[in-house]
Amino acid sequence: MFSLLVAVLMPLAMIVVGGSTASAEPPPPPDSFYDVPAGLAAAKPGAVLKSRPVDVKLLQLLPINVTAWQLLYRTTAADGSPYAAVTTVMIPRGPAKPRPLLSYQAATDSISRICGPSYSLTNGLPIELGNPAGPLTFALPGGEVALAAAGLEQGWAVALPDHGGINDRFLTPREPGYAVLDGIRAVEGFQPVGLTGASTPVGMWGYSGGAIASSWAVELQPTYAPELNIKGAAFGAPERDLEASLRAANATPLAGLIPIALSAIGKDVPGFTQEVNKFATPDGAARMAETANHCLGQNVLANLWFDYRTLLNQPIDVVLKDPILRKAIDDRGMTNNIPTAPLYVYNGVTEEVAPIVATDRQVNGYCAGGTPVTYRRQEFPPRPFPQVMSTHGVVAITGAPDAFAWLKQRLAPNAPRPSGCDIQTVPTTLLTPDSLSVLGPSFIGNMLLTALGQPIGAGR
């Protein structure tokens, strides 16, 4: 449950003095595009209900010189009922033509529309930081857009779905996977993008909260969307064992993810919030409720080193035995569904949000079922030395180039399908030849082109 946004925001915690986060962020301006039209139930999953051209921004500050649209499409809720979501799709300037598609799942980790990709890509992502003189408002960057835009440099179409759907869900079981898969269907069927329908080569990518959505998508794809041509999916720190993450993240700089998660589950599960509040102090209940009003970065900053041991009236072992809470957590855990698409998985060995033992178990289950997996367990320096390169925020950055290089190989024409499982523990993947080959042109180069207003991926 983390975004590169947090890595950018964390230094700003030092300026939060003499006050806390300000009042709730304002809701987004009224926008009829998000209104679901009649006839949703009659539409097929992936059907485009509305579309509009949009201008998008890299780091939510710099205009990206590409062609982009937003699509409102039909998908499926966790209970199987008709649902809707929005995806933002970008292609390089120039004529539409067949090309691969990258579906990038951002770590939105919130339950407010203003925090989702479709809103923040076009409007920015505001945050208020309290100080003695009053609130200061910053339009702070979401660094994940820079990762997604690397696909544009390759000449690919790139889509960022709101995988929480029209009601802005987070940690809902199955639903984010459906939203990702139907977002791919919607883009493939949207004629102005120029793709070749279900034969389009597709890659998926996401980290943390985005990896949760990506892992649900690859697990559901063989039965829900078997026609899709998924060439590979890369994801890091997937956090599919919520109890393990709950225990590991507590009292760390990223512990503010805990009240966000509880608030999100409470939005989905009737009676969940009331049950949690039986065990919470008034301050604990208030913190959980407040997270619903803010985006990820602000919630993390407001809850640095959050410690549930001081906010519960019972030990955590007692709390987790509550049947309502136990079922909600288990429903969001690992499944026995085996992906058929090749996977690239990366995780810090000692990281504090996605415990390595949980990701090991997830990968081992995939491998036992026959999924081809390249798994990179990153640890530097070796234990028992203090970890500086294996933490959640650091691996989000250092692990990205190798993940993208793997996706680039998978989406190359006539790329052979991997076989078997390749599991290695390495100091870092940042300095591998494959990583270095994409780091400059795909990431640094994109930033420079955008800053200069130049088109990305034109001529590819």
C-alpha positions in Angstrom: 0.0 0.0 0.0 2.5 2.6 -1.1 3.2 4.9 -4.0 6.3 6.7 -5.1 4.4 9.7 -4.0 5.2 8.8 -0.5 8.9 8.7 -1.3 8.6 12.3 -2.5 6.5 13.4 0.4 8.5 11.9 3.3 11.1 14.7 3.5 8.3 17.2 3.8 7.3 15.7 7.1 10.1 17.8 8.6 8.2 21.0 8.0 5.0 19.9 9.8 5.6 21.8 13.0 3.2 23.4 15.4 0.2 21.8 13.8 -1.1 18.7 12.1 -2.7 18.0 8.7 -5.4 20.5 7.9 -9.1 19.9 7.5 -10.4 17.4 4.9 -9.5 18.0 1.3 -12.3 19.4 -0.7 -14.3 17.0 -3.0 -13.5 17.1 -6.7 -15.6 19.6 -8.7 -18.8 18.1 -10.1 -18.1 16.1 -13.2 -20.9 14.4 -15.1 -18.4 12.2 -16.9 -18.4 9.9 -13.8 -22.2 9.6 -13.7 -23.0 6.1 -14.8 -25.6 6.0 -17.6 -28.7 3.8 -17.6 -28.3 0.4 -19.1 -25.1 -0.5 -17.2 -26.3 -4.1 -16.5 -27.0 -4.7 -20.2 -23.5 -3.7 -21.2 -20.8 -6.4 -21.5 -17.8 -6.2 -19.2 -15.2 -3.8 -20.9 -17.8 -2.0 -22.9 -17.1 1.8 -23.2 -19.9 3.8 -21.8 -18.4 7.3 -22.3 -15.2 8.8 -23.6 -13.5 12.2 -23.7 -10.1 13.6 -24.7 -8.0 14.9 -21.9 -4.7 16.6 -21.2 -2.4 14.7 -18.8 0.6 15.7 -16.6 3.8 14.0 -15.7 4.5 14.3 -12.0 1.1 16.0 -11.9 2.9 19.3 -12.8 4.4 19.0 -16.3 2.1 18.5 -19.3 2.8 15.3 -21.2 2.9 15.8 -24.9 0.8 12.8 -25.9 -2.7 12.1 -27.1 -5.0 10.9 -24.2 -8.5 10.0 -23.5 -10.6 8.9 -20.5 -13.0 6.0 -20.8 -15.9 5.2 -18.5 -16.5 1.4 -18.9 -18.5 -1.4 -17.5 -16.8 -3.8 -15.1 -17.8 -6.2 -12.3 -18.0 -5.6 -8.5 -16.7 -8.0 -5.9 -20.1 -9.7 -5.6 -20.5 -10.2 -9.3 -22.9 -7.3 -9.9 -22.4 -4.7 -12.7 -20.0 -1.9 -11.8 -18.2 0.9 -13.6 -14.7 2.4 -13.6 -12.6 4.9 -15.5 -9.3 4.4 -17.2 -6.9 7.0 -18.7 -5.2 5.9 -21.8 -2.3 7.7 -23.6 -0.6 7.1 -26.9 2.4 8.9 -28.6 1.5 11.7 -30.9 0.9 10.7 -34.5 -1.5 8.3 -36.2 -3.2 5.6 -34.2 -1.8 2.2 -35.0 -1.4 -1.3 -33.6 1.0 -1.3 -30.7 1.4 -3.1 -27.3 -0.5 -1.9 -24.3 0.8 -1.4 -20.8 -1.8 -1.3 -18.0 -0.1 0.5 -15.1 -1.9 0.1 -11.7 -1.0 3.0 -9.5 -0.9 2.6 -5.7 -3.8 4.9 -5.1 -4.4 3.6 -1.6 -7.4 5.8 -0.8 -11.1 5.9 -1.0 -11.6 9.4 -2.5 -12.0 10.1 -6.2 -9.6 13.1 -5.9 -6.8 10.6 -5.2 -7.4 8.3 -8.2 -5.4 8.4 -11.5 -8.2 9.8 -13.6 -8.6 12.9 -11.4 -4.9 13.4 -10.4 -3.6 13.0 -13.9 -5.6 15.9 -15.1 -6.1 18.0 -12.0 -3.0 17.4 -9.8 -3.0 15.9 -6.3 -3.4 18.6 -3.6 -2.2 18.2 0.0 -2.5 20.5 2.9 0.2 20.7 5.5 -0.5 22.5 8.8 1.8 25.1 10.2 1.6 27.9 12.7 0.7 30.4 10.0 -2.1 28.3 8.6 -2.4 25.6 6.0 -0.1 25.6 3.0 -1.4 23.8 -0.1 1.1 22.0 -2.3 0.4 20.3 -5.6 2.8 17.4 -5.0 3.9 15.0 -7.7 2.9 11.4 -8.1 6.1 9.8 -9.2 4.4 6.6 -10.5 3.3 8.5 -13.6 6.9 8.7 -14.6 7.1 4.9 -14.4 4.0 4.5 -16.5 5.2 7.0 -19.1 8.3 4.9 -19.7 5.9 2.7 -21.8 5.2 5.7 -24.0 8.9 6.1 -24.8 8.7 2.6 -26.2 5.8 3.6 -28.5 3.2 1.6 -26.5 -0.2 2.7 -25.4 -0.4 3.2 -21.7 -3.5 3.0 -19.5 -3.9 3.8 -15.8 -7.2 2.4 -14.5 -9.0 3.7 -11.5 -9.0 0.1 -10.2 -11.1 1.0 -7.2 -14.0 1.7 -9.6 -16.5 4.5 -9.6 -17.1 4.2 -5.9 -13.4 4.5 -5.1 -12.7 1.2 -3.4 -9.4 0.0 -1.9 -8.5 -3.5 -0.8 -11.7 -4.9 -2.0 -11.3 -8.6 -3.0 -11.5 -9.5 -6.8 -13.0 -6.1 -7.9 -9.6 -4.4 -8.6 -8.7 -7.4 -10.8 -11.9 -7.1 -12.7 -11.5 -3.4 -13.1 -7.9 -3.9 -14.5 -9.0 -6.6 -17.0 -12.1 -4.7 -18.2 -10.0 -1.5 -18.5 -7.8 -3.4 -20.9 -10.8 -4.6 -22.8 -12.2 -1.1 -23.0 -8.9 0.4 -24.4 -8.6 -2.5 -26.9 -12.1 -1.8 -28.1 -11.8 2.0 -28.3 -11.2 2.7 -32.0 -9.3 6.0 -31.7 -6.4 4.2 -29.9 -6.0 2.0 -32.9 -5.2 -1.3 -31.2 -5.9 -4.8 -32.6 -8.5 -5.9 -30.1 -7.9 -9.0 -28.0 -4.8 -9.9 -30.0 -3.0 -6.8 -28.7 0.1 -7.7 -26.7 -0.5 -6.6 -23.1 1.8 -6.0 -20.1 0.8 -5.1 -16.6 2.7 -3.3 -13.9 2.2 -2.1 -10.3 3.8 -1.7 -7.0 2.3 -2.1 -3.5 -1.3 -1.1 -3.8 -0.9 -1.3 -7.5 0.6 -4.8 -7.1 -2.4 -5.9 -5.1 -4.6 -4.9 -8.1 -2.2 -6.5 -10.6 -2.0 -9.8 -8.7 -5.8 -10.0 -8.5 -5.9 -9.3 -12.3 -3.5 -12.1 -13.2 -5.2 -14.6 -10.9 -8.6 -13.8 -12.4 -7.6 -13.5 -16.0 -7.6 -17.2 -17.0 -11.3 -17.5 -16.1 -12.7 -13.9 -16.4 -10.8 -12.6 -19.5 -9.1 -15.6 -21.1 -9.2 -13.9 -24.5 -6.7 -11.2 -23.5 -3.1 -11.6 -24.8 -1.3 -11.0 -21.5 2.4 -11.3 -22.3 3.6 -10.6 -18.8 2.9 -8.8 -15.5 5.5 -7.2 -13.2 4.6 -6.3 -9.7 6.4 -5.5 -6.5 5.5 -5.8 -2.8 2.0 -7.2 -3.5 0.9 -7.4 0.2 -1.7 -10.1 -0.2 -1.3 -11.1 3.4 -2.9 -8.2 5.2 -2.3 -9.5 8.7 1.4 -9.9 8.0 1.5 -6.3 6.6 -0.5 -5.0 9.6 2.0 -6.4 12.1 5.1 -5.5 10.1 4.2 -1.9 9.3 3.2 -0.9 12.8 5.2 1.9 14.4 7.2 2.5 11.2 7.3 5.7 9.2 4.7 4.1 6.8 2.4 2.9 9.6 -0.2 5.4 8.5 -1.1 2.8 5.9 -2.8 0.9 8.6 -5.7 3.3 9.4 -6.1 3.8 5.6 -6.6 0.0 5.1 -9.1 -0.3 8.0 -11.1 2.7 6.7 -11.1 1.1 3.2 -12.3 -2.3 4.4 -15.0 -0.5 6.5 -16.3 1.0 3.3 -16.8 -2.4 1.8 -17.9 -4.6 4.8 -21.1 -3.8 6.7 -20.4 -3.6 10.4 -16.6 -3.7 10.1 -15.9 -0.2 11.3 -18.3 -0.6 14.2 -16.5 -3.8 15.1 -13.1 -2.2 14.9 -14.3 0.7 17.1 -15.2 -1.7 19.9 -11.5 -2.3 20.3 -10.3 1.3 19.5 -9.7 4.2 21.7 -11.5 7.4 20.7 -8.3 8.7 19.2 -7.8 5.5 17.2 -11.4 5.6 15.9 -11.0 9.2 14.9 -7.7 8.6 13.1 -9.2 5.8 11.1 -12.3 7.9 10.1 -10.1 10.9 9.1 -8.2 8.9 6.5 -11.3 8.7 4.3 -11.0 12.4 3.7 -7.4 12.5 2.4 -5.0 11.0 -0.2 -2.2 8.6 0.5 0.6 11.1 1.1 -1.3 13.3 3.5 -2.5 10.3 5.5 1.0 8.9 5.8 2.4 12.2 7.0 -0.4 12.6 9.5 0.2 9.2 11.0 4.0 8.8 11.0 5.0 5.9 13.3 1.3 5.2 14.0 1.2 2.5 16.7 -2.0 0.6 17.2 -0.7 -0.8 20.5 -1.5 2.6 22.0 -4.8 3.0 20.2 -6.5 -0.4 21.1 -8.1 -1.5 24.3 -7.1 -5.1 23.7 -3.9 -6.8 22.4 -3.8 -7.2 18.6 -4.0 -11.0 18.9 -7.4 -10.7 20.6 -8.6 -8.1 18.1 -7.7 -10.3 15.1 -9.7 -13.3 16.5 -12.9 -11.3 16.2 -15.0 -13.2 13.5 -16.0 -10.2 11.5 -12.5 -8.8 11.4 -11.0 -12.2 10.7 -13.3 -12.9 7.8 -12.7 -9.5 6.2 -8.9 -9.9 6.4 -9.0 -13.5 5.1 -11.3 -12.5 2.2 -8.5 -10.2 1.0 -5.7 -12.7 1.3 -4.2 -15.1 -1.1 -6.3 -17.4 -3.3 -5.6 -20.8 -5.0 -6.0 -19.2 -8.4 -3.0 -19.7 -10.6 -2.0 -17.2 -13.2 -1.1 -18.3 -16.7 0.7 -15.1 -17.7 4.5 -15.0 -17.0 5.3 -12.9 -13.9 8.2 -10.7 -12.6 7.9 -10.2 -8.8 10.2 -8.0 -6.7 10.3 -7.4 -2.9 12.7 -6.2 -0.3 13.9 -9.0 2.0 13.6 -6.9 5.2 11.0 -4.4 4.0 8.4 -3.1 6.5 5.1 -3.1 4.6 5.1 -6.3 2.4 6.9 -9.0 4.5 9.1 -11.2 2.4 7.7 -14.4 3.9 4.3 -13.5 2.5 5.6 -12.7 -0.9 7.7 -15.9 -0.8 4.6 -17.9 -0.1 2.6 -16.2 -2.9 5.4 -16.9 -5.4 5.9 -20.5 -4.3 2.2 -21.1 -4.8 2.3 -19.7 -8.3 5.4 -21.7 -9.1 3.8 -24.9 -7.8 0.9 -24.3 -10.1 3.1 -23.9 -13.2 3.2 -20.1 -13.5 6.6 -18.9 -15.0 8.0 -16.5 -12.4 11.1 -14.4 -12.3 11.4 -13.4 -8.6 14.0 -10.9 -7.3 14.4 -10.7 -3.5 16.4 -7.6 -2.8 18.6 -7.2 0.3 21.4 -4.7 0.8 23.5 -4.6 2.9 23.3 -8.3 4.0 21.9 -8.8 7.5 22.6 -8.2 10.3 23.6 -4.7 9.1 20.8 -2.1 9.1 18.9 -2.1 5.9 19.0 1.0 3.7 18.2 -0.5 0.3 15.5 -3.1 1.2 12.8 -0.9 2.5 9.4 -0.4 0.9 10.0 3.0 -0.5 13.5 2.4 -1.7 12.7 -0.9 -3.6 9.8 1.0 -5.2 12.4 3.1 -7.0 15.4 0.7 -7.3 13.4 -2.2 -8.4 11.5 -0.4 -11.2 14.1 -0.3 -14.0 14.7 -4.1 -14.0 10.9 -4.7 -13.8 10.4 -2.4 -16.8 13.3 -4.0 -18.7 11.6 -7.4 -18.2 8.3 -6.0 -19.5 10.1 -4.6 -22.5 11.5 -8.0 -23.3 8.1 -9.6 -22.9 6.4 -7.1 -25.2 9.0 -7.4 -27.9 7.8 -8.9 -31.2 8.0 -12.7 -31.2 9.4 -12.8 -27.7 9.6 -16.4 -26.4 7.5 -17.4 -23.5 9.5 -17.9 -20.3 9.3 -21.2 -18.5 10.0 -22.3 -14.9 10.8 -20.2 -11.9 13.9 -18.1 -11.5 14.2 -17.0 -7.8 17.3 -15.1 -6.7 18.2 -13.0 -3.6 20.4 -10.1 -4.8 21.7 -6.9 -3.3 19.7 -4.8 -5.8 18.5 -5.0 -9.4 19.2 -1.3 -10.0 22.7 -1.9 -11.5 22.0 -4.8 -13.8 22.8 -4.3 -17.5 19.1 -4.5 -18.3 18.2 -1.9 -15.7 20.9 0.5 -16.9 19.8 0.1 -20.5 16.4 1.6 -19.7 17.2 3.9 -16.8 18.5 6.8 -19.0 16.2 6.8 -22.1 13.0 5.5 -20.5 13.0 7.4 -17.2 15.5 10.2 -17.1 15.0 11.0 -20.8 11.2 11.1 -20.4 11.5 13.6 -17.6 13.7 15.9 -19.8 11.4 15.6 -22.8 8.4 16.5 -20.8 10.1 19.4 -19.1 10.9 20.7 -22.6 7.4 20.1 -23.9 8.6 17.5 -26.4 6.5 14.6 -27.5 7.2 11.2 -25.9 7.5 8.1 -28.1 6.8 10.0 -31.3 7.9 8.1 -34.4 8.0 4.7 -32.6 
